[in-house]
Amino acid sequence: MTYNGWRNRETWNVALWIGNDESLYRMALDYKRRYPDPSYDGLAHLLDKHVGHATPDGVRWLDSDIDQGALDEMLAELG
């Protein structure tokens, strides 16, 4: 079972916010430029530290249910 094409609601919600909020998108692009092999885990820690612990919908950036592999792929495709 999937949630809007993602493994679960948590993964979908994080991807939605990163892909559709200009400041989060720019932060992800900047993170991607700074690190040669960026991972969602690294970005999540950055977001947790500088943006707050969760998306505006309340999903924690570091939620253990998040499909990090899928978000690694999303991050690789940004820009």
Residue, then its C-alpha position, 0 to 999 in steps of 0.5 A: m500500500t502506498y500514499n500518493g505514490w510514496r511508501n507512507r504519509e510521512t515520506w509523502n509529506v516531507a517530499l511535498w514540503i521540500g518540493n513545494d516550499e521555496s525556502l525548504y527547496r532552496m535549503a535542499l538545493d544548497y545542501k546538495r551543492r555543498y555535499p558531493d553525495p547528499s543524503y536525506d539523513g544529512l538534510a533532515h538533521l539540517l532542517d531539524k536544527h534550522v527550521g524546526h523539528a517537523t514540517p508545518d503539518g507536524v511530520r518530524w523530519l527525523d521520523s523513523d517511518i520515513d523512507q530515506g531511500a526514496l527521499d535520497e532519490m528525490l534529493a538527487e533529482l532536485g535542481 
